[in-house]
Amino acid sequence: MKPLHAAGALVLTVILYSFTGLRGNVETCKWFDDNLNADRSVGTMTEQTNLLYNRIALPPDAPVTVHGTAVTNQGGSLVDFNLSGATICATAEAVYGPTPSPSPAP
């Protein structure tokens, strides 16, 4: 991004994207996660590469309605939703925010 100069002052536009999602429903994310380190075949690696190449950035505070949920083989929570006319899947954390963890005991 190119900075804009206004009256001698530097003005920056900051665009923040916290998470990315994969195009497809929640089963797409589940398949991706479950096979990430398990299936190293050329077909699987090609599909995983395509999914990563076509991922989408999620703008902060974008309104979404969750349509589906799933749990990965390792216990991760996934959701799917529509964003700009596309079905997107991501970790539940992308929509609901991070799960609070207890603070360490002093």
C-alpha positions as MATLAB code, in Angstrom:
seq = 'MKPLHAAGALVLTVILYSFTGLRGNVETCKWFDDNLNADRSVGTMTEQTNLLYNRIALPPDAPVTVHGTAVTNQGGSLVDFNLSGATICATAEAVYGPTPSPSPAP';
ca = [
       0.000    0.000    0.000;
       1.355    3.397   -0.944;
       1.247    6.068    1.788;
      -0.625    9.279    1.005;
       0.872   12.683    1.771;
      -1.427   15.473    2.914;
      -0.129   18.951    3.766;
       3.303   17.622    4.637;
       1.937   14.979    7.020;
       2.100   11.282    6.328;
      -1.366    9.680    6.271;
      -1.603    5.897    6.310;
      -4.553    3.664    5.703;
      -4.410    0.523    7.797;
      -6.337   -2.550    6.715;
      -6.366   -5.393    9.227;
      -7.375   -8.972    8.479;
      -7.153  -11.351   11.401;
      -8.041  -14.722    9.903;
      -8.319  -16.382    6.546;
     -10.909  -18.893    5.491;
     -11.063  -21.517    2.796;
     -13.680  -21.399    0.072;
     -16.210  -24.170    0.674;
     -18.435  -25.509    3.397;
     -17.377  -26.805    6.784;
     -16.689  -30.278    5.373;
     -14.016  -28.701    3.143;
     -12.179  -27.359    6.193;
     -12.626  -30.653    8.039;
     -11.180  -32.597    5.096;
      -8.291  -30.129    4.821;
      -7.438  -30.301    8.520;
      -7.876  -34.067    8.850;
      -5.649  -34.767    5.827;
      -3.057  -32.038    6.259;
      -0.371  -34.367    7.579;
      -2.032  -37.721    6.936;
      -2.418  -37.990    3.153;
       0.616  -36.987    1.090;
      -0.678  -38.221   -2.272;
      -0.291  -35.935   -5.278;
      -4.080  -35.549   -5.597;
      -4.521  -34.532   -1.961;
      -1.582  -32.148   -2.009;
      -2.889  -30.565   -5.218;
      -6.333  -30.024   -3.677;
      -4.821  -28.574   -0.476;
      -2.682  -26.197   -2.545;
      -5.738  -25.082   -4.532;
      -7.670  -24.425   -1.317;
      -4.818  -22.372    0.128;
      -4.344  -20.427   -3.096;
      -8.043  -19.492   -3.165;
      -8.394  -18.617    0.532;
     -10.151  -15.412    1.487;
      -9.302  -12.778    4.086;
     -11.997  -12.090    6.640;
     -12.472   -8.398    7.404;
     -12.769   -7.659   11.126;
     -16.341   -7.351   12.435;
     -17.865   -8.528    9.138;
     -21.434   -9.702    9.820;
     -21.800  -13.415    9.125;
     -24.398  -16.091    9.825;
     -23.035  -19.519   10.644;
     -24.677  -22.241    8.544;
     -22.692  -25.335    9.501;
     -20.316  -26.630   12.137;
     -17.929  -29.579   12.398;
     -15.154  -30.903   14.598;
     -11.821  -32.081   13.195;
     -10.284  -35.419   14.141;
      -8.032  -33.497   16.537;
     -10.958  -31.704   18.221;
     -10.774  -28.340   16.440;
     -14.053  -26.471   15.946;
     -14.971  -25.352   12.414;
     -17.784  -23.205   10.990;
     -19.036  -22.215    7.561;
     -20.807  -19.011    6.572;
     -21.446  -16.735    3.595;
     -19.233  -13.735    2.921;
     -19.639  -11.592   -0.193;
     -21.730  -14.302   -1.861;
     -19.223  -17.121   -1.257;
     -19.441  -20.001    1.198;
     -16.384  -19.844    3.451;
     -15.157  -22.241    6.131;
     -12.769  -21.372    8.932;
     -11.957  -22.167   12.505;
     -14.718  -21.215   14.938;
     -12.232  -18.770   16.453;
     -12.403  -16.704   13.239;
     -16.073  -15.951   13.917;
     -16.447  -16.187   17.689;
     -13.027  -14.911   18.749;
     -10.369  -16.741   20.703;
     -11.338  -19.028   23.544;
     -10.115  -17.500   26.799;
      -7.477  -19.543   28.536;
      -6.919  -19.462   32.282;
      -4.099  -17.273   33.447;
      -1.125  -19.076   34.948;
      -1.089  -19.437   38.716;
       1.330  -17.055   40.442;
];
